[in-house]
Amino acid sequence: MTSGGTSFSCLLSRLRSPARAVWAKHDRDSDGWLPLWRHMEDSAAVAGLLWDEWLPAGVRRLIAAALPGGEVDGRRLVVWLAGVHDIGKATPAFACQVDSLADVMRRHGLEMRSRSVMGADRRLAPHGLAGQVLLGEWLGERYGWGAKPCGQFTIAVGGHHGVPPESGQIKALYDREELLRTPGRSADVWRRVQSELLDACAEEFGVRERLSSWELVTLPQPVQVLLSAVVIVADWITSNPELFPYFPEGADRSGEERLAAAWRGLDLPAPWRAEEPVGDAQELFASRFGLPAGAKVRPVQEAAVELAREMDAPGLMVIEAPMGEGKTEAALAVAEIFAGRSGAGGVFFALPTMATGNAMWPRLLEWLKRLPGDGESRRSVHLAHSKAALNEDFAGLLAGGGRVAAVDVDAAVPVARPGEERRVAAGELVAHAWLRGRKKAMLASFVAGTVDQLLFAGLKSRHLALRHLAVAGKVVVIDEAHAYDAYMSVYLDRVLAWLGAYGVPVVVLSATLPAVRRREMVAAYAGVAVPEAGVVQADGVYPLLTAVAPGGVPVVRCPQASARAGDVRVERLPDGLDVLAGRLEEELADGGCALVVRNTVRRVLETARVLRDRFGDDAVTVAHSCFVDVDRAAKDSDLLRRFGPPGKAAGRPAGRHIVVASQVAEQSLDVDFDLLVSDLCPVDLLLQRMGRLHRHQRGEDQAERPGRLRRAQCLVTGVDWEPQVPAPVRGSVAVYGAYALLRSAAVLLPHLDGGPKRPVQLPADISPLVQGAYADAPVGPPAWAEAMEEARARFDRFRADQAERAAVFRLGEVGRPGRPLIGWVAAGVGDADDTRTGRAQVRDSRESLEVVVVQRRSDGSLATLPWLGVDKKGRQRGGLDLPQDQTPTPFAARTAASCGLRLPMQFSYAETMDRAIAELEQLYVPAWQGKDSPWLSDQLILALDEDCQTRLAGFSLHYSHADGLEVTRD
């Protein structure tokens, strides 16, 4: 082993032999190693390329705006911080870890105790923290910097492993200088080496003449976060030995050769470089969304485009409009305008559930294909939720994403070699191999996923800076904003505050948003006290657009609704299954399709059994959340095929048919029914359910619907209507709380009592109903007052408890400019990801238990569920063997994994969950574990018998393709 390389290095030429001997990387298997100077040069060079070719323009501008030299200073600072980020490895606490490499350093005068002798003390000086201290000392000694300006720059070094140090850790290390430099005659050698490395980096990376100016800089906290994130990305790339080989193998290449080979092998797609589209809204929508001939852009869409162009600067836009008004298309059009104006390099579309994320995915891809491009560009895309790899559309992109490996600079370019330059189709979409994994995936340019991925940006967790970089470079779209409760809103409002500080454009969509939530989100994003006059005056207006720039004053627009209006007659229906069946028989006498929405899965299944007895098995369909993933997806597709829009749905039943569903029918399913029956629920959700009633025109004046169903009608049940104060069923109270249900009933009273003369008029009544239900003013008859007040007290206690619990791990407010990020994620949760544990951190839900469902045959063998159909390639998925003595085939394992199931709430209580896990772990298959079985490794397997039944933790479980999971207590 030598202490350097045979290739010329500008940084190496500035160092004497002791500094050249310091090591940074070591591979125990190959005994390969990398000197610190080499890693410094690699990291700085990659950071420069990240700045030049990968960071969105908006991110670069934000960093540059904080520095006197603008973008030139921004690039220099990023390169320098990446170059010096591992200076903490030039310490005894780090260097003692590998005896052979430590011995080389000792021969050059860098004495140190052995790792065993140093013991646990080493933990006081992790190399990131040590590097922050050393860099701060050097800035003070060489350039006279004080502690305050030092901290805002050096924090990027201290936090490059994901957690910025806390002040107590810094103080403790200052008290243990022997961990930084061995006492005695060697101390001066250590100090000279550390200073020599930092001097060389300052000279080589062009900051020596800039440091005196930077001392006067006040870095905003968002800029500190972004600098930290870029350093992390550069470090991760250069720490990959496939891209940057260790010595001695990599010693014969110059730095330029290493960089060129690695960058070609990495082959990162560039960010989206959007240009603000020209032309009016009609032209924009026709080109981006393929409007049919003669179709006109809707008033809400046109107003959103105009407002996005008129705003002084891109900011937050809240679009409140009825269901079916094209809010998704409006959001994407606004996103393109905002991106062109702000320099955003992508879009993140946040949705409430995995199912809605999957539904949005193909729409996002189709929009991307219609964006203008240069014919050679590639766009990185990602579906961001825990089961994304099971989505067949996304899996196809993953399969084409290749692998990451360095490319020989002098090699010929094979036709199919991954990472080589090649001509591509216009707007090629790639799920890039490097941009995968729970911490890097959100860095892709275009992402659709669950809102959890956005809320994680407000959760104190490791590598939070990467999540902030991911959203700081995008336009963020938040769909179904009404669907997030007080617990989630605590995180969402804090994230909005940070997004506003970054200047990230945000579009919020909702059909039924309470005015108080709109005002809270606007205030959080603006970051200043928002004058309420204009916003409050608009509270009763609908549709409504509200926009505000960071630090600005809100403006509102009140476009007309489209001509798609309608009346819905609302009527009480006593809660009783026989009553329901009789009423449906009456209403469906001439045929028709009815949707019955229940608030719990148990009520769904109970209702379906009774209705099947009355109408026959073929006339009743069940839809709820307790289906295995592949069945749930098939169920959604079947509902769209049969009950979707005219012209697209080919299989609408000719006779009478009833779909009994849970809340899965509320969101993102473009289905259309002749009659709606719904359990009482919060009025905004009831309006969402009404959005599935007469959603499309079927003939003139709905003439193609059965005669008695040509007027839209919603029957409200799930309540004992007889008492003086209505009494919702217990399951509904458990889900929504009595207060929300009573207020919903109260604002509906004029329509319930008015009969056919007082229908709910859509969209005109949407805002009055929602605002009335969520306002503080009393509603309902005087006789309800006492019950309402008791329910209000319980609700206030519950909401306060939610907010208090959410605040425990919530990220702090944006600090004042210049305040270092010391302790930024202190007392955090560690890693945050889209697992059941991770989701429970940003949602007010118990940790759930997820299993993979298979079938055990009579001979004891295991197989995939027998009814599974073919995949998109025509391959049979049902009844595939799952051998227990060897790893199943990848296709069989993936098919099994696609049968994931989240067990219901009964299994989320600690004692029951522990018992269930213990019983499930009895089916442990060693051959299914490890890297050779990525689909099934570490999964809990629930094996059903040939009758699709089993017992678990004191419950009997029965599963059917038609009805999903049914759980009963033994």
GIUR-V314440 format. One record per run of one state. SS is the DSSP state (H for helix, E for strand, - for the rest). FROM is the first residue (numbers start at 1). TO is the last residue. Records with the same first field share a line. If there is no record, write none. Layout:
SS: FROM-TO / FROM-TO
//
This chain:
-: 1-11 / 15-16 / 21-22 / 27-32 / 55-56 / 66-69 / 85-86 / 90-91 / 96-98 / 108-114 / 126-126 / 144-146 / 159-166 / 175-176 / 180-185 / 205-210 / 215-220 / 239-246 / 248-248 / 253-254 / 267-280 / 290-298 / 311-315 / 321-326 / 343-346 / 352-353 / 371-377 / 385-387 / 391-391 / 400-427 / 431-440 / 444-445 / 451-451 / 460-463 / 473-474 / 479-480 / 484-485 / 503-505 / 511-514 / 527-532 / 538-543 / 549-554 / 558-565 / 573-576 / 588-591 / 598-600 / 616-616 / 624-628 / 644-655 / 662-662 / 666-672 / 674-674 / 680-682 / 691-692 / 694-699 / 703-706 / 710-711 / 718-718 / 721-726 / 729-729 / 737-737 / 758-759 / 763-763 / 775-781 / 808-809 / 811-835 / 843-849 / 857-861 / 864-869 / 871-875 / 877-880 / 882-889 / 898-899 / 903-904 / 908-909 / 921-925 / 929-930 / 934-940 / 945-948 / 953-954 / 961-963 / 970-970
H: 12-14 / 17-20 / 36-54 / 57-65 / 70-84 / 87-89 / 92-95 / 99-107 / 115-125 / 127-143 / 147-158 / 167-174 / 177-179 / 186-204 / 211-214 / 221-238 / 249-252 / 255-266 / 281-289 / 299-310 / 327-342 / 354-370 / 388-390 / 392-399 / 441-443 / 452-458 / 464-472 / 481-483 / 486-502 / 515-526 / 533-537 / 577-587 / 601-615 / 617-619 / 629-643 / 663-665 / 683-690 / 700-702 / 707-709 / 730-736 / 738-757 / 764-774 / 782-807 / 836-842 / 890-897 / 905-907 / 910-920 / 926-928 / 931-933
E: 23-26 / 33-35 / 247-247 / 316-320 / 347-351 / 378-384 / 428-430 / 446-450 / 459-459 / 475-478 / 506-510 / 544-548 / 555-557 / 566-572 / 592-597 / 620-623 / 656-661 / 673-673 / 675-679 / 693-693 / 712-717 / 719-720 / 727-728 / 760-762 / 810-810 / 850-856 / 862-863 / 870-870 / 876-876 / 881-881 / 900-902 / 941-944 / 949-952 / 955-960 / 964-969
//
